[in-house]
């Protein structure tokens, strides 16, 4: 039985950080093309994976999105974010109150991929990405690199785990200078 691919899609600074030294994300470049790409991605998937902290933060926003200075894509993104299945990687008991959310262990991702009819996206955070990589369930990395040097912050990769080869399969530049790079991962071994 074919399985759906699991891909990581995450934004990162040019120097490899997913949030600044204060945990902020406001350094993301505002770019309509990136917003449209995000909406297209949400339309193409069958579910989302998040780490515990990212899930809690995103739930707060997406349950009641703030329309002030909002992207025209916000209503469609909110519908998709709230409607799609959400899997929260955790190793402990967890109550989740965002609709269609359920806690899972990294090992559960194999079953989720097997049962999914459409690709599964892992959107956030660094610990979740590294857990999925260590569990050898990631098929593709989609990294959106923004043209900014943060100097410090939370790195995407923690510097441990198996050595993996990747192959560039596609890239796309956005008006802001952000660059999407899509990499296929070889199996760990």
N, C-alpha and C positions, 0 to 999 in steps of 0.2 A: 504494500500500500504506500503510495507516495506521501511524503510529508511536506508541510509548508515550510518555507525558509524562515529563519529568525534573523532579523538584521538589527544592528545598533544604528540609530540615527541620533547624532549629538553634535552640539555646537561647541567650538573650542577656539581659544585665542591662538594667535600665531605662535606663541611660545608654549602652547599645550595645556592651558588651564580651562576648566569648564565653569569656574566662578572666580571672582576676584578675591583678594585677601580678606575682604569683609563679608564674603558669601554672596556678593551682589552679582546680578546678571544684566544690569542696565547698560553694559558695554556692547551688547548685541546691536549691530547696525540695523537701523530701520530700513527695510527694503521690501517693497511690495512684491517683487519677484520671489523673495524668500518666503513671504507669507503665503503666496499662491502655491508655491512648492509644498509647504507644510500642509495645506488643505488637500492637495493632490495626494500626498502621502497618506493622510488619514482616510481618504476615500478608498485607497487601495489595500488596506489591511483588514485582518480579521480579529485583531486584538493587540493590546499594548502591555508591556512589562515595565514596571517602575521599581525602584528601591523604596523602602519604607518612608524615608524623609521626603523624597521627591513626590511620592504619591500623596502624602498629607498636604504638602504645599500646593500641589496642582489641584487637589480636590477643593481646597478653599477658594481658589480662583474660578475653576470651571463650573462649580455648582451654581455660582452667581457671577458670571463674568462682568467686569467693569467696562461699560461701553464708552467711557470717557477716553477720547483720543484713540478709539479702537480702529483696528483694521476693518475694511469692508468684509474680510473673510471671517470675522469673529462669530457671527451667528451660525454659519455652517461648521466652523471648527468646534463651537460649543456643542452643537447637536451631535457631532461625531464623537467628541471627547466623552460626553456623558453617555452615549448609547453603546459604544464599543465595549467588549469585555476588557477588564483591566486585571492584571495579575501583579501582586505585590510580593516581591522577593523578601522573605524574612525567615529567620531561624527560631522565632518565638511566636507565641500566641499573639494575635493581632485582631482587634476589632476594626473593621472598615465600614464607613458609612457612605461612601461615594457609590452610587448605583453601579451595578455590574462589576463590582470589585471583589476579589477574593485573594487571601494570602496563599502563597505557594513557596515551596522549597526550590532551590536551583535545579534539583533532580527532576522536578515536575515539568520542567520546560521540554523535556523529551516527549512526554505524553501530550503536552499542549501543541507542540509542533505536529505530531503525528495526527492528532484529531482535527487540526485546523484546515479549513478549505482555502484560506487566503494567508498571505504572509503575516508574521507576527513582528511587531516593532518593539525594540527596547529603547526607550527615549531618555531615561535618566535614572540614576546618578552614577558616579564613578564606581562605587562599591558594587552596584548591580551589574554594571558592564564587566567589571573584573570577575565577579562570581560566575557570570554566564560564559565568559571566555575560559575560565578554569574548568567549568563543567563541559566544555567542548560542544556547546550547542549553538554558537554564533556562526552563521553562514556568510554574513557580509557586514562590513563596517561602512557606514555612511557618515563621514566626518565633514561638517560644515565649518571651515576654518575662516575666522573673521580677521580682518586686517587691523589688528591691535596687539600690542605687547603689554601684558598686564604686569609682568615682572614677578608676581607671586600670586598664590591662590591655591585652589584645589586642582591637582593634575588629573587628567583623564586616566592615565595609566599609572598604577601604583608601583611598577617596577618589579613585580614578581610574577611567577607563572611560567608556563611553557613557552619556548621560542616558537614562533609561528611565521610562516611565509605568507605574504599577501600578494595579490595581483590586482593592479589597477584595472577596473572594468569600465569605468566611465568617469567623466568629470564635467562640471558645469560651473561657469562663472556667473555671478550675479552682479547687477549694476553697482552695488555698494563696494565691490571688490571681494566680497565673501566668495569662497570657492568650495563647492561640494566635490569631494573625492569619494568614489565608491570602490571598495576593495573586497574581492573574494578572499576568504581565508582558507588556507590548506588545513587539513586535519592536524590536530596536535599529535605529537608523537615523538 
